[in-house]
Amino acid sequence: MLRPSGALTIDTHGGLKKAARDAILYDRRRKILLDVGGISRIDSAGIGSLVTLLNIARSNDGDVRLAGDFAPAVEEPFNLCGLSRVFAKYPDVKTGVEQFDL
């Protein structure tokens, strides 16, 4: 499970992208649960990172799913981009761990 915090923007998205990519490609984890509750805002670079991570995971027979409540500054751009139809999302981390079978 990954727990990013703060803004997921052009200036900060690289750390999350690297951590998730390393987990998928090097640690061979197929299931990444991302706790989104700590993300305070997101821009197009942050959204692009989430989509890239999902594509990397799926091309390696894995998946990225989200858990927790979005901050309003995250939920609106996420939904405007249609990503609520792309990512599976759980109401909280506990439910995500149980249902994603981590």
C-alpha positions as CSV (number, residue, x, y, z in Angstrom):
1,M,0.0,0.0,0.0
2,L,1.2,3.5,-0.8
3,R,0.1,6.6,1.2
4,P,1.1,9.8,-0.6
5,S,0.5,13.0,1.3
6,G,0.3,16.7,0.3
7,A,-0.1,17.9,-3.3
8,L,0.3,15.5,-6.2
9,T,1.4,18.0,-8.8
10,I,4.0,18.7,-11.4
11,D,6.5,19.5,-8.7
12,T,5.8,16.4,-6.5
13,H,4.4,13.5,-8.5
14,G,7.8,12.0,-9.3
15,G,8.2,10.4,-5.9
16,L,4.8,8.5,-6.0
17,K,5.4,7.5,-9.6
18,K,8.8,6.0,-8.8
19,A,7.6,4.2,-5.6
20,A,4.7,2.6,-7.4
21,R,6.7,1.8,-10.5
22,D,9.4,0.2,-8.3
23,A,6.8,-1.8,-6.4
24,I,5.3,-3.2,-9.6
25,L,8.4,-3.7,-11.8
26,Y,11.1,-4.6,-9.2
27,D,9.3,-5.9,-6.1
28,R,6.8,-7.7,-8.4
29,R,3.8,-6.6,-6.5
30,R,0.7,-7.0,-8.7
31,K,-1.7,-5.2,-6.5
32,I,-1.2,-1.6,-5.4
33,L,-3.6,0.0,-3.1
34,L,-3.2,3.8,-3.0
35,D,-4.6,5.6,0.1
36,V,-5.8,8.9,-1.4
37,G,-6.9,10.4,1.9
38,G,-3.6,12.3,2.4
39,I,-3.6,14.0,-1.1
40,S,-4.5,17.6,-0.6
41,R,-4.7,18.6,-4.3
42,I,-3.9,17.2,-7.8
43,D,-3.1,18.7,-11.1
44,S,-2.8,17.2,-14.6
45,A,0.7,15.9,-13.9
46,G,-0.6,14.1,-10.8
47,I,-3.6,12.7,-12.8
48,G,-1.2,11.6,-15.5
49,S,0.9,9.8,-12.9
50,L,-2.1,7.8,-11.7
51,V,-3.0,6.8,-15.2
52,T,0.6,5.8,-16.0
53,L,0.8,3.7,-12.8
54,L,-2.5,2.0,-13.7
55,N,-1.2,1.2,-17.2
56,I,2.1,-0.1,-15.9
57,A,0.3,-2.3,-13.4
58,R,-2.2,-3.7,-15.9
59,S,0.5,-4.4,-18.5
60,N,2.2,-6.5,-15.8
61,D,-1.0,-8.4,-14.9
62,G,-1.6,-6.1,-11.9
63,D,-3.9,-3.4,-10.8
64,V,-4.0,-0.1,-8.9
65,R,-6.9,0.7,-6.8
66,L,-7.8,3.6,-4.5
67,A,-9.0,3.8,-1.0
68,G,-10.1,6.6,1.3
69,D,-11.9,9.9,0.9
70,F,-10.7,12.5,-1.6
71,A,-10.1,16.1,-0.6
72,P,-12.5,18.3,-2.6
73,A,-9.5,19.7,-4.5
74,V,-8.7,16.2,-5.6
75,E,-12.2,14.7,-6.2
76,E,-13.3,17.4,-8.7
77,P,-10.5,17.1,-11.2
78,F,-10.4,13.3,-10.8
79,N,-14.1,13.1,-11.7
80,L,-13.9,15.7,-14.4
81,C,-11.3,13.5,-16.2
82,G,-13.6,10.5,-15.9
83,L,-11.2,8.6,-13.8
84,S,-13.9,7.5,-11.4
85,R,-14.9,5.1,-14.1
86,V,-11.4,3.8,-14.6
87,F,-10.1,3.2,-11.1
88,A,-11.8,1.0,-8.5
89,K,-12.2,2.9,-5.3
90,Y,-12.9,1.7,-1.8
91,P,-14.4,3.9,1.0
92,D,-11.5,3.3,3.3
93,V,-8.2,1.5,3.6
94,K,-9.6,-1.4,5.7
95,T,-12.3,-2.2,3.1
96,G,-9.7,-1.9,0.3
97,V,-7.3,-4.3,2.0
98,E,-10.1,-6.8,2.6
99,Q,-11.7,-6.6,-0.8
100,F,-8.6,-6.2,-2.9
101,D,-7.2,-9.3,-1.1
102,L,-3.9,-7.8,0.0
